[in-house]
Amino acid sequence: MTEQIQVQTTILFKVVVVGGGNAAHAALAVLGSQPNVELSILANYADDAERINKGLESNGGAMTGKDILGARELKGRARLVTNKAADVIPEADLIFLAVPAFGHRACLVSIAGLLKKGAIVVAMPAQSGFNWEAISSLGPAANNVIIAGLTTLPWACRILNYGVSVEIRGWKQRVGCAVHPARDTERVAERLSSLLSPVLVEPIPSFLAITMTPLNQVVHPAIMYGSFNNWDGSPYKTAPLCYEGMSDVTAKCISDLTYDVLEIKAALQKEYPTLDLSMIVDLKTTLLATYTPEIVDKSTLQSCFSTNKAYTGLTVPMAVFGGGTPHEGGLQPDFQCRFLSEDIPYGLAVMKGVGELLDVKTPAMDKILLWGQKKLNKEYIAEDGSFTGKDLRETRAPQAFGIHTKRALVQSAKPESLPKFNPHQKTKFLVVGAGNLGPATAGYLALHGYDVNFGNRTVSKLQPVIDNGNCIEIRGVVNGVGRLNKVSGNWEELMQDRDVIMLCLPANGHVPMLKQILPYLKSTHHVILHVSQVFGSIQCHQFLMKERPELRGILITEAECSMFTCRATDSSDTEIFAIKQDLGVATLPSDRNAEAFDQLKPVFPFLAQRKNVLHTALCDYQFMVHPVVVMFNAGPIERGQAFLFYIDGVTQHVASVLAKVDAERCMISNYLDIKPMTLLEYIVGVYSDVGCKGDNLYDAFHSNPAYKTLYQPKELYSRYIWEDLPNGLLPVIEMAHQLGLKTPVLDCVAEMTKICYDNDWKDEVRSLARLGLGDLNREQLLHYVATGETPDQSKPQTAPDSIV
């Protein structure tokens, strides 16, 4: 049963406001004037903290809030203004994030390890997709705090004198508040209403309602489009009025965008009738509910903007024309302003992403996004019109957080949809390997609350992680920062108190690494080859039995391929493009499969149990895909021509060859009593969460978003050959021949590579013969993978020195 988080109800409420802009100044004036609040300011930059402190000192230690409509002044004081989170966050009951949406992630990551249990983290305002960002960035801490978001700022405000005074131009009558977990919504809304009075904070049933409520993310891009779509490049003498000067074009644009939003709402409600989206209404209704006293003419949407006293004098963001001064050269539109740089990726693009999941056409959104992305020099909508642009991962669209189905979208809005982080997990990991896979694996585990040590043979590759405070930053379908326990090349230190050792290394690195950690291995350890390639667990098992027979009880589990499609910038920074679903693992001996799987499944819930290590070996699809695609694209690779390996490299004819190769692999599987999964079923299955689909290999490869950033190897003789041939393709062929099976297509691929590279890899092939199992027939081989022993031996068969 999930423990209910208690909201603090102490008389002295400790509040931290994060930020140094307009909203932070207004919050200081409003909250700092309340006797039951102890307020601190966490300024984002050292310069901000210093400037605010100087301003407060010059003003008698207080921030002056000039309420122009109420004709009054507020005097707010702060206990401390600092740029160090550790000074104020640990004791805070409530933390307001008064920063732009693009600053949320950095703020959340910086405070994640300092938050006390039951603290309330409030985005003011949240903007679209804040709950996904918060859960991702806080990592395990998300289980112990309350995440809340306001629909808008409680006030219309602007700084008059930095650190000294702020003008409060209007108080919202009411703002909405969504809370995660949703069970705390009423209590949090009540607490915020008392702090932000006279603004009424109303509970909202889910963050999805905030994400889809048309506010700034609709209004601001529409204003920029309506004001400057036909700009001829001439300078402006003065900045156009933002709301008072709203044109017919802008008003229509806002109406069209709102229509798209309401169409998405209708689709959601049709699909999920119990989902409460009642607060998603047209903008005129929202304006009248928020600013009734301030609006003079309430007749039309346009007049509600142009006659709103809270908007008087506000101008469209402008920049100096031609790099001079406003007096000399005039002004030009600022296309990098927050009206576009924030409200598109953290607003309009998020709404578009929701519409995509529901198959709702959004012509108005598409028009503004295409125009806006050109101004921002970004790509959210790709050239082919699909919502798969190269910069989509920089947005808060649901697709950027691994949400690729409408079911997953709605599930993310339910009260108990937090990831099942386990910050006190007992299983302790050592992850070895600082290439692409190691940082992703270590970061993923740490982000999910596990105790992780991280090591590598070449210690210099670990330096980026050490320089980053033993942290790995993860982007993509998983976002956040994983903090590691120990990072070094000292194996004795790293192996202490570990339960699971994950070798994220090339196949030819498994045994050399086992040699290094051999003195520290125990029979209770669980070694995971991530990934194994063909017969990896057999090779490692035989090496250990030869060198240390007392390790007979050790578990060796192999993954049929990598759990993640990923790329690392360095060992401290990685992007996970996809997490593969139903990815198979098996243990040697297979009669201990259940024991190993029970330990791994809670950690990696996307794994599936395979029958034995022959099953995982024959499900390592890379051993056929990589050599085939390389051989049929040898010319472009040699020329250094850039192309998407799995998309441009897999033409209709290449896909046809892969299908024939795959048919022979399935034939071998059937002979070994292994129910084969075809390559097509594998690709569509493991990448289902990212939208991969197709009824043939060509369509499956080309529809897989995870493949749209993966380019060809830089050299013709890459890991796709020197690893996948001797540790994949060739051992499978030799096993088939040993069992009396004919594989003409596989043989052809092998011969083609041998001729191309003038190499038969005979001294490197990880074959059954070189593992000392070359005389086993079908029944004997199946007995060996089940027990770890050959039929006529009471102990495992050992291989010649040459292979181990």
N, C-alpha and C positions, 0 to 999 in steps of 0.2 A: 504493500500500500504506500502511495506517495505521501511523504510528509508535507503537511500544509505549512507554507511559509507565513510567519507572523509579521504583520506590519507594526513597526514601532509606534507606540502611543505615548511616549514620554512628553512631559510638558515642554521641556526644552528640546526642540527638534533641530538636529544638526544637519544643515543643508550645505551642499557644495554646488556652485554654479561653474560649469566648465565653459570657458570662452572669454573673449575680450572685445566682442563687437557690440552692435546695437542692442541685441537681446540680452547680453550679459550685463550691460550697463543698466537697462531697465529692470532686470531682475535684482540687481544690487540695490537699486532705489526702492523697489517695492518690497522684496523679501527682507532686506536689511533694516527696514523701518518697523518690523513686527517684533514685539517684545519677547515672544515665545520661540524665536528663531535665532540660532547661532549660525551665522552665514560666513562661508569662506569662498574665495574665488580661486579657481585653478585656471590661470591664464595659459593659453596654448604655447606661447613663446616667451622666452625670458624677457624680451623687449616689452611685451604687453604687460607683464607683471610689474616691471619697473615703472612704466609710464602710468599705469593705474595707481600705483602707490604714490608716485609724485603728485598726481592730480588730487587724490584724496587728502594728502598732507596739506596741499595748498587750499583745500576747501574745508578745513577743520575736521578732517578725518571722515567726511561723509560724501556720498554721492547724492547730488540733487536731482530729483525727478520732477520735471515741470509738466504737470497735468493740464494741458491747455484747454480741454473741454470742461474739466472740473474746477478750473481756476484755483488750483492749489499746488503746493510744493511738498514733495516727500523727501525725507532725509534718511538714507540708508547707510548702514555701517557694516563693515566686514571685520571679522576676527582676524583674518589673515588673507593676504593676496600673494600667491606663490605660483611658480611654474613647476613645482615638484609634487607629483601626485601622492607620494608617500607621506607628505606633510598633512594631508587633509582627508584622503579617501578612506583610510582604515576605520575611522570613527563615524563616517557619514551615514545618516539614516536615509538621506535622499540626495541623489545626484542629478542635477539638471544638465543636459547637454545642450547648451545654447550656442551651437556651432553649425556651420553649413553641413548639408548631408554628406558632402565629400570628405568632411572631417570626422564623421562618426566612427569609422573603422579605427583610425589611429587612436582616437580617444578611448574607445572601448578596449582595445588591446593594451593600452598603457595602464588602465585601471583594473583589468581583469583579475590579476593576482592579489589585489589589495582590498577587494570588496568584502565587507562582512556579511554574514548570513542574514537574510531578510532585508538587505538594503534595496531601495527602489531606484532604478535607473530610468530616467525620463528623457526622451528626446523632445525638444521644444523648438520647432515642430518636428514630427517624426519623418515626414515625407514618405513616399511609397517604398515598401519593402523593408522598412526599418527592422521589423522583427526577425527577418531572415539574416540581415546583417548583424544584429545583436547576438543572436544565438550562435552564429558562426564565429564572430570575433571574440566573444567572451569564453568560448570553449566550455570546459567543465564548470566554470563559475556560473554559467547560465542556469544550472540546476539549483543554485543556492540563493538567487536574487529574484526580484520582481522586475520585469521589463515592461515599461510603459511608454506610450507615445501620444502626443497631443496632435490634433488635426492642424492647428495653426498656432502661431504665437498668441498669447493672451492679449497683446497690445500691438498697436501700430506705433512704432517708436524710431527715433534716430538720435545719434550722439550729437550734442551741441558742442561740448568741450571735452576732449578725451580724458577720462579719469575724474572728471569734475561734474559734468551735468549731462542729462539726457532728456529729450522731449518725448513725452507720452502723448501721442496725437489722438489716440482713441482706445477705449477699452472694449474688447469683444464682450457681447452679452453672454455668450456661451461658447465653449470649445469642447470638442469630443475627445475622449480618452480611451484608448484600447490598452489592454493589459495582458501580459503573458507570465504566468498561467492565468487563464480567464477567471478562475474562481475568486481571484483577489480584486476583480474589477471594481465592484461597488465600494470597497473600503479604500482603495487607492484614489478613486475619483472623489470621494468625500474628503480625504486628507488634502488633495490638491485644491479642491474648492476653498477650503479654509485658508490655505496659504495664498491663493491667487485672488481672493475676494476683492472686488465684487464680481469677478468673472465666475460664471457657473461652469464647472467641469462636469460634463455629462458622460456616463458610461457608454462605451461602444462595444458591441458583442464580439468583434474580432478585428485583428489588424488588417484583414482583407478589405474591410470596409474603409479603413483609412487609405489603403493603397489605391482604392478605386474611387475615392471622393474627389471630384474635379475642383481643385483649388489652384494654387500657384503653378502646378505642373501643367495646367491647361491654360491659365490666364497669361502667364509670362511669355512662353514661346509664341502664343498668339499675338501678343502685343508687339514683339520683335518682328514677327512676320508681317503683320498689318502695317507697321510703321515703316519697314525698310525693305520689303520684298522688291519694290520697284525703285529703290534708291539709285540715282544716276551717278553717284560718286562725288557729287558736289558737297562742299562743307556746309554745315549748319551754323548759323550765327548763335543760336541758343538751343538748348536741349528741348525737344518736344515734351509736352505734358504727358504723363504716363496714363492716367485714368481720366482726368478732366477732358483731355483732348482725344478720347477714344474715337476712332473712326468707324464708319459702317463696315469696312473690311475687317477690322479687328473684331468687332462685335459678332459678325457672321462667322468668323473663324472660331471664336470661342463657342458659339452655338453648335457648329458642326462637330467640334471636338467633344463637346458634352453629349451630343447625340451618339457618337461612337462609344463613349463610356456607358451610357444607359443601355446600349445594345449588348454590351458585355455583361452588364448587371442582369439583364433579362435572360441571357443564356445561362448564367450561373444559377439563377433562381429556378429556371426550367429544369436544369439538371439536378439541383439540390434544393428542393422546396423549403426545407427546414433552415436553410442558411439565412440568417438575419442580415439583410443588406439595406434596411429601410432608410438609413442615413444617407445613402447615395442618391442625391437628388440634383436637380438642375441648379445652375449657379445663381440664378436670380433668387430662388428660394433660400439658398445658403446665405446670400448677402443680406436679405431682409431679416433672417433669423439672427444674424450676427451684428448688423449695424443699423437696426431700425431707427434709433433716434438721430443718427448722423446723416441718413439719406433723405434728401429733400424731395426728389421726384422718384416715386416708386413704380412708375408705369411700365418701364421696359428694362431689359438687362443693361442696355447701353446707358440709360439714365441713372440706374442704380450705381453704376461706376462713376459717371461724370459728375453727379451731384452729392457724392459721399464726402462729408466734411473731413473724415479721417484721411482722405486721399488728396486733400487740397495741396497743390504746389509740388507734388511728387513728379519727378521727370524720368524719362526713359534713360537707361544707362548709356553714356556716351564716352568717347575717347577723344583725345586731342587729334585734330586732323593733320596728317602728314608728319607727325612727330614734333611739331612746334609747340607754341603755347596757344591757349584758347583765344587770346586777344589777337595774335598774329594770324593764325591759320584757321580759326573756327573749330568746329567739332565734327566728329563722324560717329556712326554707330559702333558701340563696343560689342562685337559679336562674341567675345570671350567672357562676357559678364555672366553673373549667376542666373540671369533669366534664361540662358541657354546652357551654360556649362554645368549647372546644378539641376535645373528643372527638366532637362531632357533625359540625361542618364539616370537620375534618381527620381524621375516622375513619369514623364510621358512614355519613355521606353519601357518602364515597368508595366504601365497599363497596356501597352501594345503586347508585351510578353504574355500577360494574362489572356488577352484576346486571342493570341496565337494558340494557346492551349485549348481554347474552347472553339476553335475554327470560326471565329467571328471576324468578318471583314471590317477593316478600320480605315477607310479611304482618307478621312481628314487627318488622322494620326500619321498615316503614311506620308501624306503631303508635307506636313510640318517636320517630321523626322528626316525626310530626304533633304529638305531645305536646310534644316538645322545642322545635320551632320556635315554638310559641306562647309558651313560657316565655322564649325568646330574642328574641321579636318579629322573627322572620325568616320567610322563605318559601323552602323548598327544594322541597317538593312543592306544586304549584299547586292551586288550588281544584278544578280538573277531575280531580285525581288524577295528573296527569302530572308527571314529574320535570323540570320546566322552570320552577320558581319563580324569582321575580325576584332572589333572593339566591344562586342556585346558583353564580354566577360568583365568589362570595366563598369558596367551598369549594375543596377539592383533588380534587373528583370529576373523573374523566377528561374529562368533557364541558367542564369549565372550561378545559382545555388543548387544545381542538380535537380530542379523540379521540372519535369518534362511531360507530366501527364496531368489532366484535370483532377484526377483522384488525389495525386500527391499535393496539388495546389490547395485543395479544400482541406486535406488532412493537416496541412501546415497551419491552417487557421483554427483548428480545434483546440480546446483547452489543454489537452495533455499531449500536444504534438512535439514537445521538446525532445531532442535526441536523447537516447538513454546513455548519457555520460556516466562513467563510473570513476569518480575521482579517488576513491579509496580501493581500487582494484588490487588484489593480492598478487596477481600474476606479474612478474617482472621480466622485462625483455632486454636482450642485447641485440641491437641491429648492426650488422656489419656491411659496409659498402657505401661509398660516398659518390657513386655515379648518379644515374637518374632515379633508380628505384629505391635505393637506400634512404635518401632524405625524405622521399614521399612516404615510405613505410614508417620511419621513425617519427616524422612529424604527425602523421595520421594517428599513431598510437598515443603519442604525448598529448595531442589535442583532445583525445577521448579519455584522458585521465589516467593513463597507464604510466608506470615507472619505467623509463627507457634510458638505457645506456647506449651510446653510439660510438662505433669505432671504425677504423679503416687502416689498411696496410700502409698506405702512404699518408702519413700524419698531416702533411701540408694541406691536403684537401679538406681537412677538418677545420682549418683556421677560420674560414668565414663563419662557421657555426660558433666557434669560441668567441670570435669578435662580436657576434650578435647576442652575447650573453647566454650561450647554450640554447638558443632558440632557432627553430626552423619556421619560416613563414610559408604558408600554403595558400595558393590561389586556385581558382577554378571551381569544380563542383563541390569542393570542400574549401572553406575559407577560415583562416585564423592563424594563430601562432602556437606551436607546440614547444613547450619548455622541457628540455631534456635533463636527466639527472647528472650523468657524467659523460664527457666527450674527450676521448684521448686514444692513443695507440698502445696503452699499457694494458695488455690482455689480462694479466692477473687481477688488476684493479677492476676492470670492466666485467669480468666473469663472476665476481663476488656476489652472492645471493641472487643470481639470475635463475629463472625457471625456463625461459625459452630463448634460444639463440637463433636468430633469423639471418641466414646468409643471403644477402642481396647482391650476388656476384655473378660474373660470367661463369659458365659451366666449368671452364678450366681453372677456376679459382677456388673451387670447393675444397679439394684435398689439400692444396697448399695452405688454406686458412685453417683447416682442421689440424694440420701439423703445428701451427702456431698456438692454438688454444688447447692442444691435446693434454698438456699437464694439468689443466684446470677443469677438464670435463668430468662429469659425474654420471653414473648410470641413471640418475633421476632426471637428467636434462632432456629437454625436447628440442631437437635440432630441426629447423625448417629450411628447406632449400627453396628460396624464392627468387628465381625459378630454378627448377631442376634440370630441365631438358631430359632427353631419353636416358634412362638407367642411372640417373644421378644418385638416387638414394642407394642403389645397389653398390655403386662404386664407393660411396662414402661408408656404407655399412661394412664392406669388406676391408677397407682401410682400417677402420676402428677395431674390427675383430682381430686383424693381424697385429696391430701395434699395441692394443690394450684389450685383451679378451675379457677382462673383468667388466667392461662397459656393455656387456651383452644385453642388459635391460634398457639401454638408451633407445629413445624413440627418434626415428628419422622420418619426417613427413616431407613430401614434395608437392609443390603447386604446379599444375600443368602449364601455367604461364603466369605472367605478372598480374597481380591483383588490380593494378592501376595502369591506365594509359597516362604517362606523365613525362615531363621534361624539367630538368633542374637547371637554373641559371648558374648556381653554385650550390654547395652543400647546405647553405642556409636559406635558400629560396627555391621553391619548386612550384610547378603548376600541375594539378591533377585534372586532366581533361575528362576522364571517365573512371568510374569504379565498375569493374566487370561483375555482372550478376551471375549467380550459379556457377562460379568458377571452381573447378574441381581440385581436391586434394586427396592424397592417399598416403598411407604409412607402410613402411617395411618393418616388421611383417604385417600383413593385412589383417591378421587375427587381432591386432591391436588398433584397428581403424577407429572403432567407436571411442576408445579411451583418448586418442589424440584429438578426434573431432570434437568431443565434449569440451576440451580445453580451448579450442580455437573458435568454435561457433559463436560464443558470446562476444568475442573480440572482433571477429570479422563475420558479421551476420549474413553476408552475401556469398559465403562459401558453400559448396556442395560436396558431399562425400562420394568419392569414386570407389570402385570395387577393389582395386589394387594398383600397384605402381606401374603395371603394364597398361592399365587404363589411362592413368595420367600421362604416361609416355606417349600414347597414341592420340591423346587429346592436345598435345603440344603442337598446335597448328602452324606455329611459326616455322617449323623445320621444313615445311613444304612451301608455304607462302613466300617466305623471304628469298630462297634461292631461285624460285620460278620467276618472281617479279624482277629480281636483279638480272637474271640471264636475259630476259626479254626486253630489258631497258639498259643493257650494258653500254650502248653507244652514248645516250644522254648522260649517264653517270660518269663515264670516262671524260666526256667533254666538259663536265662541271655544270651541266645545264640543270637549273633548279626546276623541280616538279614535285607535286604531291605524290608520295610513294604509293599509297594505297588507293588513290583516286586516278590521277593521270597515268600512273603506272599499271593500273588494272583496266585494260581495254576489254572490249567484248571477247576478243580472241584469247587474251591472257586469262580472263575469267573462265573461258571454256577449258583451257589447259588445267587450271587449278581444279576444276570440277572432275576431270579425269584422274588427276593425281589423288584427289580426295576419295574417289571411288575405290582405289586400291588400298588406301589406308583403312577404309571401312571394311573391306574384305578381310584384311589382317585382323581387325578388331573382332569381327564375327567369329573367326576361326578360334580366337582365344576366349570365347564366351563373354565377350564384352559388347554390350549393346552400344553401337556407335552413334554419336551425334555428328551429323554432317557439318561441313565447314559453314554452310549457309545457316543451319540451325544455331551453330555456335555464335556467329557474328550477330545475328538478329537477337539471340537470347541474351548474351552478356552485355550488349549495348542497348537493350530495350529501354533503359531509363533515360537515355539521351536521344531517343526518337529514331533509332535505326530500324529500318523496315525494308522489305523486298521479298519477292518470290524467286529470285535468282541471284547468283553471286555478284554479278555486275551491279545490280541495283542496290544490293546490301552494302557493298563497299562504298558506293557513291552516295548513299543516303546517311552514312554514319558521320555525325558531327565531330566525333572524336578523331577522325582521320583528316579533318580539314586544316590541320596545322602541322601535320607530320610530313616532312620532306624526305627526299632521297638521301641515302648515305653519301658522304662526301668523297669516298673512294670506292673503287670497284671491289677491292679486297677489304671488306668491312666485317663486322661481327655477323652480318647476315650470311656471310660465307664461312669465315674461319671459325665461327662458333656453331652455326646451325648445320654445317655439313658433318664434321666429325662427331658432334654430340647430338645429332638429330636425324637427318635424312639417311646417312650411311648406316648407322646402327639399326635403324628400322628395316632397311633393305636387307642387311645381313641376317637379321632375325627371321625375316620372311623366308629367305633362302634356306636357312637352317631348318625351318619348319616345313620345307618342301612347297612353298607358295611361290607363284610366278608374279612378278611386278614389272611388266615391260615399260610402263610410263614412268614409274619412279626410276627404273634403271636408266632410261633415256635422259632424264633430268640430271642424274648423277654423272653419267658419262659426259654430258655437255659441260658440266662444271669442271670435271677433271681435265678435259681438253683445254678449256678456257684458261685455267689457272696452272696447267702443267703440274698437277699435284693430285695424288690419290689418297693422301691423308692416312695411309695404312698404319703409320706409327702413332697416330693420334686418335683413331676411331675408338669410341667408347662402346665396343661391340661385346656381345655375350662371350665370344671366343676369348677376347683379351681380358674379360672378367673371370675367366675360368669356368664359364658355363656353356661353352660351345658344343658340348655333347648332349645337352638336355633336349628331350623331346617335349611335345606340348604338355603332357600331363606332369612331367617332372618340373618344367618351368613354372607351371601354375602352383605346384606344391612349394617351390622355393619362395615365390613372392608372398605366399600365405604364411609361411613359417619362418623364413630366413634360413632354412636348412635344405640342403639337397636330400633327395629321398634316402640315400644310403649313409647319411652322416648324422651324428648326434650333435654336431656343432656346425655353424655356417661354413660354407665353402669359401676358401680364401683364394685370392687371385695372385697371379705372378707379380713380382716387384715392379715390373715395367708399367703396369696400369695404375698402381696405387702409390 
